[in-house]
């Protein structure tokens, strides 16, 4: 993988993943709804699998991934904790995660377009992450309503 765009796309994937993993790790202990907690735990596992794959590719190609920096981590933690002070029911937590993935999806699409000549391995990884986030959005819609109203429409 001797391609500058592969490194750029890998860093975009890493940054997306680190924000997602950190967010879910903050939110997961606050979830009371068992079904929702199980889903978010599985989603976190999916993200961690892709994170491991990302780190392995980076390591194999001597790339130092640029993840979220300490200031971004602090801002993320503060933002999530403040929102959870107000409400931490399933709908509110699902909304927070839904908004996060809807920020991540366009970032990934743009990165895939901008760095489209990245290696096949890195492009496949980016598309895998995008699919996880798109599927997550669909599942999160269920938790926004927590009934069949949304699915019947």
N, C-alpha and C positions, 0 to 999 in steps of 0.2 A: 504494500500500500504506500506508494510514493506519490501522494497526491495531497496538495495543500487543502483542497476542498474536502477531502475525506477527514482531515483533522478538524476543519471548521464545523463540519456536520457532526462529527463525534462530540465536539464540545457543546454544540447546541443540544444534542441528545442528553449529554451529561448534566447540563444546567437544568433542562426540563425535568429530568428524573430526580435530581437532588431537591428541587423545589417540591415536587410531588411527594417524595418519600418523607421529607421533613414535615410537610403539612399533615400528612396522614398519621405520622408518629405523634404529633401533637394532639390531633383530634381523636384518634382511636380510643385512648383511655377514658374519654368523656362520653362515649356513646353508650346509651343505656338499652336501646332496642337491640335485642340479640341477633335478629336477622340482619339488620343493618351492620352491626359490629362484625358479623361473620363475612359479609360481603366486602367491607372495607379491609378487613384482615387479608382476604384473598387478593384484593386489588393491590395491597401493599406488597404481598408476596410476588405478584406479577411484575410490579415495578422493580423489586429487588433482583429478580431474575434478569431482567433487561439491564439493570445497573451492573450486575456482575459481568454480563456479556460485554457491555461497553468498556468496563475497566480492563477486561482481558484483551480486547482488541487494542485498546490504548497501550497497555503494557507491552504487548507483542510488537508494537510499532514505535516504541519509545516516545509515546505522546504523554505529556503531562496535562491531564484533563483540567479544565477551568470550571470548577463547580461554583456554587453560590459562596460568596465571601461572607465573613463574619457579620458585616453590617447588614447584608441582605437577610441572613439568618435571624438576626435580632429583630429586624423589621417584620419579618414573616411571623415570628413567634408572638411579638407584641400585637400585631394585627389580629391574628387568630384568637389569642387569649382575650382581647378586648371584645371581639364579636361574641365569644362564648360567654362572657359575663352577662350579656344582655339576654341571650337565649341559647340553649343548647339542646333543643329538641331535635328529633330526627329530621324534620323538614329544614330547619335552620342549618344543621350540619351538612345535610345533603346539598343544600343550596350553595354553601361555601365551597364544597368539593366540586360541584358542577361548574361554578364560575371559574375555579382554578383550571379544570381540564379544558374549559372553553377558551382560556387564555393560552394554554399549551398547544392545542390543536393548530391554530393559525400559525403560531411560531414554528411548529414542525413543518407545516406545509410550505411556508416561506423558505425555511432552511433547505428543504428537499429541492425546491425549485432553484434557489440560489446556488446550491452546491450539488446540482444534479449529475455532475461528472465525478462525484465521489465514487469510491470503490463499491462494487456490488454488495460486499459484506456490510458496509456501513449504511448504504441505502436500504438494504433489507432490514437492518436493525431500526432505522428511523421509521420505516413503514410499519414495523411490528409495534413500536411504541404508539404510533398514531392510531392503529387499530385498537389497541388496548384502551386508549383514551376515548375513542368514538364509541366503543362498546360500553364503556363506563358511563358515558353520558346517557345512553339509552336506559341502562339499569338505574341510574340515579333518578331519572324521571319517575320511576315507580316509587322510589322512596320520598319524592316530593309530594306525592298524593297518598301513598301507602294504601291504595285500594285499586280496584279495577277500572275506575272512571277514565283514567288516561288511556289505558290499553283498549278500552271499548270504542274509543273515538276513531 
